[in-house]
Structures are given as structure tokens and as C-alpha cells.
Amino acid sequence: MSSLPSHRTRRAVVAAISLIAATCGALPVAQAAAPAAGVRQDFNGDGYEDLAVAAPYATVGGKAKAGYVAVLFGSPSGIRTASRKVYSQASAGIPGTPEAGDLFGSRLAAADLDGDGYTDLLVETLAEQWQQDGVEHSGTRTVLWGGPAGLTSGKVLPAEGTGRLQAPLTVTGDFNGDGHQDLARDGRILFGPLGRDGRPAATQENAAFTDGDLLIVAVAAGDTDGDGTDDLAIIAREHDWDDETNYGNYVYYAHGSREGLRPGAQLTALALRKQDAIALGDLDGDGRADLVLGEDGLRVVRAGRQGLPDTAPRIITQDTPGVPGAQEAGDRFGWTVSIGDTNGDGYGDILAGIPEEDFGALKNAGTFAVVPGGPGGATGAGTKVLSQNTAGVPGTAESGDRFGLNATFVDGNGDGRAEPVVASVAENSFAGGVWVFPGGATAKGSFTFGAGTLGTVASGARLGDQFPR
């Protein structure tokens, strides 16, 4: 069975790894429309969530792997392909110039960083080469500022220190409970609101995600103990693999507090082998964010009054009662995981990609699953699985599509029901494509878009490689 690109390639953790893979992905609040409850990604302030998706390997202006980010805007009728914009370093107001191999859109994060009522988009350009004060750097973090017309201007965040690599894995959240969104990376927190010059209101130094010299490969933010501050769940690993090319990933947990982020501590009951799929969200309706890890199945830890316990997780696989299919080696059930409420019942549901699922004569065609939450959390009961061969889903499943390689949720019509958004990064020889499922865990109203819809170059773009965390 052929193997998937690794998560460190897919998420572009460090510049060197990504470059190797590439050669082988202020207006006042009163002027913004009042956002709907739970809206987290509304770039134009109309109260409907928008969908941002990156194609970091896309050709822009004739420059291979320059990269772009597309935004499809929400509306009363949901996400609309007719209402879209494509942003690259060739766009007016966006800093920089498209260059071969820059990988604009290597990672995305969405939050209202300047506190003006519009969601902003943090875009990492992992291989950008630049200077500040005569010092050479690799990688940028650019904030595209939201506003009534969407994302119309941007600012490259100042370099932090004199280190060469300047695009660390960054996550958004409110880590000191002051109501403003912050930016966190291993070792440093930028407390919001950020000024339009990219300067934070304050900083926290020595905000270590782990207690060792480890590489941070995935992070999720959420309030796990209900105290009004966001916490972090982190997957980290050694910098080098063992003789069998395994890493032995570790799971860490760091509490937010009124003073900022506390040092991370390892959850020893949650050691992983290779995968780095992670999500935090409220699966049981108690107001606390639960933890979901993906590794040939789902590992679920329910949060309590003290947050995440260091206990053995609940395991959900395709052999769990209520989950369609059968657990098979290499299916990659849980290769990507997200949490959102698909039916508006107040319980978060798990969206899990199964990108190497085989069916019929097809190999690695891929599917995705929606695993419902409930008063007891997610148990596997009532799980729905869909593919490109599901009746009503556009397209046709093909070997090697890896449908479900990436996935997220968005509430494009503001009805309080999160809609699965699923990428097939390998579709059409890695041009990529994205499917939207307004009917939740059904094919009703589903549609797809790709380079033809966006008016971009298809070849090797890997559209869907990144969604905002």
C-alpha cells in the first residue's frame, strides 16, 4: 500500500523539512455586523462563517510552489462559490512578491487578532527568504487583516530574535482570559490585541509547550477546564527518528491562566507512534473542551473540572459498534480530526478523515466519518461514513484520490450547525479539490470546487492542503 505524505510535510513544521518535501505543500466593533454565536471565522463581519483554504504548492504568476489562499464567503444560503477571493503575494495590499518555492499558505490560523470585530488570517510562508536589520531569515508569518470587504491588507510580523527560522507552528486562543485573541508558539506568547504594525499588547517569554528539547508537530487550543482561559494540547516528538523510522510522539498539556500559559506537562497515558492529528472541542455538552487524537482510529479523552486527565483514552475504530466498515491496517482512520456540532444538538461531533480507505477495486480512494457526540461523549454509535461514491456526492472515487486527507468544519449559513469540509489533496494528479457538505453527515446539497472555480493554476497545487486551525 502506498504511503501518505507525512504530517510534518503536510503541515510544513520546519523549513528544511518542507523544502525537502517540495522537491519530492482598524474599524471599531460597532461598524461590524454582530457575529452569530460561535462564529470563529468571519473575515467580512457579516455574521456568517467563511471558508479559507490554502494551496501552498500552487503556481502563481508563473512561479511554481509560490502558493495562494482562497476564501469562499458565507451567506444566508451558506458557502457560495460565486462569492470568493484568491489571495497571494501578488494581491494588492498583501506584502511580498510571489517567488518559486515560497509556499505561501504553508499553515493558516484564524482569529480576531486586533480586536476590531473582524476575523484576521495568519498565513505562514515557510520558505520565504527575507532580512530584518541585516539579519537573514527563513519563513514569515503574515497577518491578513479582516474588514467589510474581507482580507484587503496585510502585515508581516516582526522577526523574533536573530534565529534564521521565523515561521514556527503558531496557534490562536485567549491564553490569559482577557477577552483578546493571542498568538502562541513554543516559547513565546504574543498577547492581543495586536497593533496594525504587528506589535502585541504584551508578551510572555519562556512559555514552553513541553519540558524537553522536542519538535512541536501539532497543537490544538481550547478551554478544557471551563475557567475562561484557553489551554493547549500538544503533540511533540524527538528531532530524529529511530532505526525503524518511528518517532514516538508524546502528548503534552499546558494550562492557560490569568498570568498566561503555564509550562506543559506530559500526558503519559497518551503516547502515539507516528500520527499527529489532534483536536479540542466539547463532545459531551459540559462546557469543557475534550481531546481527540487520530492514530489508526480515534483516542478520546473527556475533560473534567481539572481539565484533561492523564488516563487511558476511549478508543474508537472501524470495529467499534456503530462505526461502518472494518478496521484494516493502513486505512488511516483519523488521519485528520476536527470537532464541530453538525446537527445543532449542543454536542460536538468528530470529523475524521480516512484517506487510504479501499473499497471495491479502488485503492486509497478515501472516505470520511462523522462520529456523533452526546451526553457520554463520542462512543462511535451513529457514525456516518461518506465518499465520492456516496449517492449525491459530486465526483467519482478513484484509486489514489485520498479523499479525506484534510478536513474541517464551517457554519456557512449561521444556523448553528457545522458543515463538514473535506479535501482530496491528491485529486487530479495533486491539483486538489474541496467538498462542502451543508447537510452535515449527509450528501444533501454537497458541492465541490477546485482550480477551475477559483481561476487558478491546477497543476500540482494541492488545493486543500491547509485549513485554519
C-alpha positions as CSV (number, residue, x, y, z in Angstrom):
1,M,0.0,0.0,0.0
2,S,1.4,3.4,-0.9
3,S,2.0,5.8,1.9
4,L,0.6,9.2,2.6
5,P,2.8,12.3,2.8
6,S,3.8,12.7,6.4
7,H,2.1,15.3,8.6
8,R,5.3,17.2,9.0
9,T,5.4,17.6,5.2
10,R,1.6,18.3,5.1
11,R,1.8,20.9,7.8
12,A,5.3,22.1,7.0
13,V,6.6,22.1,10.5
14,V,10.1,23.3,9.8
15,A,11.6,25.0,6.7
16,A,14.1,22.3,6.0
17,I,11.6,19.5,6.0
18,S,9.1,21.5,3.8
19,L,11.8,22.3,1.3
20,I,12.7,18.7,1.0
21,A,9.1,17.8,0.5
22,A,8.6,20.5,-2.1
23,T,11.4,18.9,-4.2
24,C,10.0,15.4,-3.9
25,G,2.9,21.6,0.5
26,A,-9.0,49.5,12.3
27,L,-12.6,49.9,12.3
28,P,-14.5,50.0,15.6
29,V,-16.6,47.0,16.6
30,A,-19.8,49.0,16.1
31,Q,-19.2,49.2,12.4
32,A,-19.1,45.4,12.0
33,A,-22.2,43.2,11.9
34,A,-22.9,41.4,15.1
35,P,-21.4,38.0,14.7
36,A,-23.6,34.9,15.2
37,A,-22.9,32.9,18.3
38,G,-19.9,30.7,17.9
39,V,-18.7,32.4,14.7
40,R,-15.0,32.0,14.7
41,Q,-14.0,32.6,11.0
42,D,-15.8,35.7,9.7
43,F,-13.5,37.8,7.6
44,N,-16.0,40.4,6.4
45,G,-18.0,40.7,9.6
46,D,-21.4,39.8,8.2
47,G,-22.2,37.1,10.8
48,Y,-21.6,34.1,8.6
49,E,-18.5,31.9,8.7
50,D,-16.3,32.0,5.7
51,L,-14.1,29.2,4.4
52,A,-10.4,29.7,4.0
53,V,-8.3,27.1,2.2
54,A,-4.6,27.1,1.1
55,A,-2.8,25.7,-1.9
56,P,0.8,26.3,-0.9
57,Y,2.3,24.4,-3.8
58,A,0.3,26.3,-6.5
59,T,1.9,28.2,-9.3
60,V,1.3,31.9,-9.1
61,G,2.4,34.3,-11.8
62,G,4.4,31.5,-13.4
63,K,6.3,30.8,-10.1
64,A,6.0,27.2,-9.1
65,K,5.1,26.5,-5.5
66,A,4.6,30.2,-4.7
67,G,1.2,29.4,-3.2
68,Y,-2.1,31.1,-2.5
69,V,-5.1,31.2,-0.1
70,A,-8.7,31.2,-1.3
71,V,-11.7,32.4,0.7
72,L,-15.3,31.5,0.0
73,F,-17.7,33.7,1.9
74,G,-20.7,32.6,3.9
75,S,-24.2,33.9,3.4
76,P,-27.8,33.1,4.5
77,S,-27.7,30.3,1.9
78,G,-24.3,29.0,3.1
79,I,-20.8,29.0,1.5
80,R,-21.0,30.2,-2.1
81,T,-18.5,29.5,-4.8
82,A,-19.7,32.7,-6.6
83,S,-18.5,34.8,-3.6
84,R,-14.8,34.2,-3.4
85,K,-11.4,35.8,-3.4
86,V,-7.9,34.4,-4.0
87,Y,-5.0,35.9,-2.1
88,S,-1.3,35.6,-2.9
89,Q,1.8,37.7,-2.6
90,A,0.7,39.2,-6.0
91,S,-2.5,40.5,-4.5
92,A,-2.9,44.3,-3.7
93,G,-2.2,45.0,-0.1
94,I,-0.5,41.7,0.6
95,P,3.2,42.0,1.5
96,G,5.8,40.3,-0.6
97,T,6.3,39.0,-4.1
98,P,5.5,35.5,-5.5
99,E,8.7,33.5,-5.7
100,A,9.3,29.9,-6.7
101,G,9.2,27.7,-3.6
102,D,7.9,30.3,-1.1
103,L,4.9,28.1,-0.1
104,F,2.6,31.0,0.8
105,G,-0.2,29.3,2.9
106,S,2.1,26.6,4.5
107,R,-0.1,26.9,7.6
108,L,-3.2,29.0,8.5
109,A,-4.7,30.3,11.7
110,A,-7.8,32.4,12.1
111,A,-8.8,34.8,14.9
112,D,-9.7,38.5,15.5
113,L,-6.1,39.5,16.4
114,D,-6.6,43.3,16.5
115,G,-10.0,43.2,18.3
116,D,-11.9,45.2,15.7
117,G,-14.7,42.6,15.3
118,Y,-13.4,41.0,12.0
119,T,-11.6,37.7,11.9
120,D,-8.0,38.0,10.6
121,L,-6.0,35.3,8.9
122,L,-2.4,34.4,9.9
123,V,-0.6,33.0,6.8
124,E,2.7,31.3,7.1
125,T,5.1,31.3,4.2
126,L,7.5,28.7,5.3
127,A,10.3,29.1,2.7
128,E,10.3,32.9,2.2
129,Q,13.8,34.3,2.4
130,W,14.0,37.8,3.9
131,Q,16.0,40.2,6.0
132,Q,15.4,42.3,9.1
133,D,18.0,44.7,10.4
134,G,20.5,43.0,8.1
135,V,19.9,39.5,9.5
136,E,18.8,36.7,7.1
137,H,15.6,34.9,8.0
138,S,13.6,32.0,6.5
139,G,9.9,31.9,6.8
140,T,7.3,34.6,7.5
141,R,4.1,35.0,9.4
142,T,1.8,37.4,7.7
143,V,-1.5,38.7,9.2
144,L,-4.2,39.4,6.6
145,W,-6.5,41.9,8.3
146,G,-10.2,41.3,8.0
147,G,-12.7,44.1,7.2
148,P,-16.0,44.8,5.5
149,A,-14.5,43.7,2.1
150,G,-12.8,40.7,3.6
151,L,-9.0,40.4,3.7
152,T,-7.6,43.6,2.0
153,S,-4.3,44.3,3.6
154,G,-1.5,42.5,5.5
155,K,1.4,42.8,7.8
156,V,4.5,40.6,8.2
157,L,5.1,40.0,11.9
158,P,8.5,41.3,13.0
159,A,11.2,38.7,13.4
160,E,11.6,37.2,16.9
161,G,15.2,37.2,17.9
162,T,18.0,36.6,15.5
163,G,17.3,32.9,14.6
164,R,17.0,32.0,11.0
165,L,13.7,30.1,11.1
166,Q,10.8,32.6,11.7
167,A,7.7,30.6,10.9
168,P,7.1,28.4,14.0
169,L,3.9,26.4,14.4
170,T,1.5,29.1,15.8
171,V,-1.9,28.7,17.3
172,T,-4.5,31.2,18.3
173,G,-6.5,31.4,21.5
174,D,-7.2,33.5,24.7
175,F,-4.5,32.2,27.0
176,N,-4.8,34.8,29.8
177,G,-8.6,35.2,29.7
178,D,-8.7,38.9,29.0
179,G,-11.1,38.5,26.0
180,H,-8.5,39.2,23.4
181,Q,-7.1,36.6,21.0
182,D,-3.4,35.8,21.4
183,L,-0.7,34.0,19.2
184,A,1.2,31.2,20.9
185,R,4.2,29.3,19.7
186,D,6.6,27.1,21.6
187,G,8.5,29.5,24.0
188,R,6.6,32.8,23.4
189,I,3.0,34.2,23.6
190,L,2.0,37.4,21.8
191,F,-0.9,38.8,23.8
192,G,-3.6,40.6,21.9
193,P,-4.8,42.9,20.6
194,L,-2.1,43.2,18.0
195,G,-1.5,46.6,16.5
196,R,-1.6,47.0,12.8
197,D,2.2,47.2,13.0
198,G,2.2,43.6,14.2
199,R,3.3,44.5,17.7
200,P,1.4,42.7,20.6
201,A,-0.1,44.4,23.7
202,A,2.3,42.3,25.8
203,T,4.5,39.2,25.5
204,Q,5.2,36.1,27.6
205,E,8.6,34.7,27.3
206,N,9.7,31.1,28.2
207,A,6.2,29.8,27.5
208,A,7.5,26.3,26.8
209,F,5.0,23.8,25.4
210,T,7.0,20.8,26.7
211,D,9.6,20.0,29.3
212,G,12.3,18.9,26.8
213,D,14.1,19.7,23.6
214,L,11.3,18.4,21.4
215,L,9.9,19.3,18.0
216,I,6.3,20.6,18.1
217,V,4.3,18.9,15.4
218,A,0.7,19.7,16.2
219,V,-1.2,21.9,18.6
220,A,-4.9,22.5,19.5
221,A,-6.3,25.2,21.7
222,G,-9.5,25.1,23.8
223,D,-10.8,25.7,27.3
224,T,-10.6,22.3,28.9
225,D,-11.5,23.2,32.4
226,G,-14.1,25.9,31.9
227,D,-12.1,28.6,33.6
228,G,-12.4,31.1,30.8
229,T,-8.8,30.7,29.5
230,D,-7.7,28.6,26.6
231,D,-5.4,25.6,27.2
232,L,-3.2,23.7,24.8
233,A,-2.9,20.1,23.8
234,I,0.4,19.4,22.1
235,I,2.0,16.6,20.1
236,A,5.8,16.7,20.2
237,R,8.5,14.3,19.2
238,E,12.2,13.8,19.1
239,H,14.1,15.6,16.4
240,D,15.4,12.3,14.9
241,W,13.6,9.0,14.2
242,D,14.8,5.6,15.3
243,D,16.2,2.8,13.3
244,E,12.7,1.8,12.1
245,T,11.9,5.4,11.1
246,N,9.4,5.8,14.0
247,Y,9.3,8.9,16.2
248,G,7.4,8.0,19.3
249,N,5.2,11.1,19.6
250,Y,4.4,12.5,23.1
251,V,1.3,14.3,24.2
252,Y,1.6,17.4,26.4
253,Y,-1.0,19.6,28.1
254,A,-0.5,23.2,29.1
255,H,-2.9,25.3,31.1
256,G,-3.9,28.8,30.4
257,S,-4.2,31.2,33.3
258,R,-4.7,34.9,34.1
259,E,-0.9,35.2,34.1
260,G,-0.6,33.4,30.8
261,L,0.4,29.9,29.7
262,R,1.8,27.5,32.3
263,P,4.5,25.0,31.4
264,G,3.4,21.9,29.5
265,A,3.3,18.5,31.3
266,Q,3.3,15.2,29.5
267,L,0.1,13.0,29.5
268,T,1.9,9.7,29.8
269,A,-1.2,7.6,29.0
270,L,-1.4,9.0,25.5
271,A,1.9,8.1,23.8
272,L,1.5,7.8,20.0
273,R,3.6,6.2,17.3
274,K,3.6,8.4,14.2
275,Q,0.4,10.4,13.6
276,D,-0.2,14.0,14.7
277,A,-3.9,14.6,14.3
278,I,-5.3,16.5,17.3
279,A,-8.4,18.5,18.1
280,L,-10.1,20.0,21.2
281,G,-13.9,20.5,21.4
282,D,-16.9,19.9,23.7
283,L,-18.2,16.4,22.8
284,D,-20.5,16.0,25.9
285,G,-22.0,19.4,26.3
286,D,-20.5,20.2,29.7
287,G,-18.7,23.4,28.5
288,R,-15.3,21.9,28.6
289,A,-13.2,21.0,25.6
290,D,-12.4,17.3,25.2
291,L,-9.4,15.9,23.4
292,V,-9.4,13.8,20.3
293,L,-6.3,12.2,18.8
294,G,-6.2,10.4,15.5
295,E,-4.0,7.3,15.0
296,D,-5.4,4.4,13.1
297,G,-8.6,5.2,15.0
298,L,-9.7,7.8,17.5
299,R,-8.4,8.3,21.0
300,V,-10.9,10.3,23.0
301,V,-10.2,11.9,26.5
302,R,-13.1,13.7,28.2
303,A,-12.2,16.8,30.2
304,G,-13.2,17.2,33.8
305,R,-13.2,20.0,36.3
306,Q,-9.4,20.0,36.4
307,G,-9.1,19.8,32.6
308,L,-7.7,16.8,30.8
309,P,-6.9,13.8,33.0
310,D,-3.8,11.6,32.4
311,T,-5.9,8.5,31.8
312,A,-6.2,5.9,29.1
313,P,-8.4,7.2,26.3
314,R,-11.6,5.7,24.8
315,I,-10.6,4.0,21.6
316,I,-12.9,4.2,18.5
317,T,-12.1,2.3,15.4
318,Q,-14.0,0.9,12.4
319,D,-14.5,-2.2,14.5
320,T,-16.3,-0.2,17.2
321,P,-20.1,-0.9,17.3
322,G,-22.0,1.8,15.3
323,V,-19.0,2.6,13.1
324,P,-19.4,1.4,9.5
325,G,-16.7,-0.6,7.8
326,A,-13.9,-2.7,9.2
327,Q,-10.6,-1.8,10.8
328,E,-7.8,-2.5,8.4
329,A,-4.1,-1.8,8.5
330,G,-3.3,1.3,6.5
331,D,-6.8,2.8,6.3
332,R,-5.6,5.8,8.3
333,F,-8.8,6.3,10.2
334,G,-8.3,9.6,12.0
335,W,-5.5,10.9,9.8
336,T,-7.1,14.3,10.3
337,V,-9.6,15.2,13.1
338,S,-11.9,18.3,13.7
339,I,-14.7,18.9,16.2
340,G,-18.0,20.7,15.4
341,D,-21.7,20.4,16.1
342,T,-23.2,19.1,12.8
343,N,-26.8,18.9,14.0
344,G,-27.2,21.7,16.5
345,D,-27.9,19.4,19.4
346,G,-25.2,21.1,21.6
347,Y,-22.8,18.2,21.4
348,G,-19.6,18.4,19.3
349,D,-19.1,15.7,16.7
350,I,-15.8,14.4,15.3
351,L,-14.9,14.8,11.7
352,A,-12.3,12.1,10.9
353,G,-10.6,11.6,7.5
354,I,-10.0,8.0,6.3
355,P,-7.8,8.9,3.3
356,E,-6.4,5.4,2.5
357,E,-9.7,3.5,2.7
358,D,-10.1,1.0,-0.1
359,F,-13.5,-0.1,-1.4
360,G,-14.4,-2.3,-4.4
361,A,-11.3,-2.4,-6.6
362,L,-10.2,1.0,-5.6
363,K,-7.1,1.5,-3.5
364,N,-6.5,4.6,-1.3
365,A,-9.7,6.2,-2.6
366,G,-10.6,7.6,0.8
367,T,-13.7,8.4,2.9
368,F,-14.5,10.5,5.9
369,A,-16.6,9.8,9.0
370,V,-18.7,11.9,11.3
371,V,-18.8,10.5,14.8
372,P,-21.5,12.0,16.9
373,G,-21.0,13.4,20.4
374,G,-23.6,13.1,23.2
375,P,-24.1,13.2,27.0
376,G,-21.5,10.4,27.3
377,G,-19.1,12.0,24.7
378,A,-18.3,10.2,21.4
379,T,-18.8,6.5,21.6
380,G,-18.9,5.6,17.9
381,A,-22.7,4.9,17.9
382,G,-24.4,6.6,14.9
383,T,-21.3,7.2,12.9
384,K,-21.8,8.1,9.2
385,V,-19.2,7.5,6.5
386,L,-19.3,9.2,3.1
387,S,-17.1,9.0,0.0
388,Q,-17.1,10.3,-3.5
389,N,-19.2,7.3,-4.4
390,T,-21.9,8.1,-1.9
391,A,-25.1,8.9,-3.8
392,G,-25.5,12.7,-4.2
393,V,-21.8,13.5,-3.6
394,P,-20.3,15.1,-6.7
395,G,-17.4,13.3,-8.5
396,T,-16.3,9.7,-8.7
397,A,-14.0,7.9,-6.3
398,E,-10.7,6.9,-7.9
399,S,-7.7,5.0,-6.7
400,G,-5.1,7.3,-5.1
401,D,-7.5,10.3,-4.6
402,R,-7.1,10.1,-0.8
403,F,-10.4,11.8,-0.2
404,G,-10.4,12.9,3.5
405,L,-6.7,13.7,3.6
406,N,-7.7,17.0,5.2
407,A,-11.0,18.2,6.7
408,T,-12.5,20.9,8.8
409,F,-15.9,22.4,9.9
410,V,-17.5,25.7,8.9
411,D,-21.0,27.1,9.6
412,G,-21.5,29.0,6.4
413,N,-25.2,29.9,6.8
414,G,-25.2,30.7,10.5
415,D,-27.8,28.1,11.5
416,G,-25.6,26.8,14.4
417,R,-24.8,23.6,12.5
418,A,-21.2,22.9,11.5
419,E,-20.8,21.7,7.9
420,P,-18.0,19.2,7.0
421,V,-15.5,20.5,4.5
422,V,-13.3,17.7,3.1
423,A,-10.3,17.9,0.9
424,S,-8.9,15.5,-1.7
425,V,-5.4,16.9,-2.0
426,A,-4.3,14.2,-4.5
427,E,-7.4,14.7,-6.8
428,N,-6.5,15.0,-10.4
429,S,-2.8,14.3,-10.1
430,F,-2.4,16.5,-7.0
431,A,-4.3,19.5,-8.3
432,G,-6.5,19.0,-5.3
433,G,-10.2,19.7,-4.6
434,V,-12.6,20.6,-1.8
435,W,-16.0,19.3,-1.0
436,V,-18.6,21.1,1.2
437,F,-21.4,19.2,2.9
438,P,-24.2,21.6,4.0
439,G,-26.3,18.7,5.1
440,G,-23.9,17.7,7.8
441,A,-23.3,13.9,7.8
442,T,-25.3,13.5,4.6
443,A,-24.7,14.2,1.0
444,K,-27.7,16.6,0.7
445,G,-26.6,19.8,-1.1
446,S,-23.0,18.8,-1.3
447,F,-20.8,20.5,-3.9
448,T,-17.2,20.7,-4.9
449,F,-14.7,23.3,-6.1
450,G,-11.2,23.4,-7.5
451,A,-8.9,25.4,-9.6
452,G,-11.5,25.9,-12.3
453,T,-13.8,27.5,-9.9
454,L,-11.1,29.7,-8.4
455,G,-9.5,30.7,-11.7
456,T,-6.1,29.4,-10.5
457,V,-3.5,27.1,-11.9
458,A,-4.4,23.5,-11.2
459,S,-1.1,21.6,-11.8
460,G,0.4,20.3,-8.6
461,A,-1.4,22.9,-6.5
462,R,-2.6,20.5,-3.7
463,L,-5.7,22.6,-3.1
464,G,-7.0,21.7,0.4
465,D,-3.5,21.1,1.9
466,Q,-4.3,23.6,4.7
467,F,-7.4,24.9,6.5
468,P,-7.2,27.3,9.5
469,R,-6.7,25.6,12.9
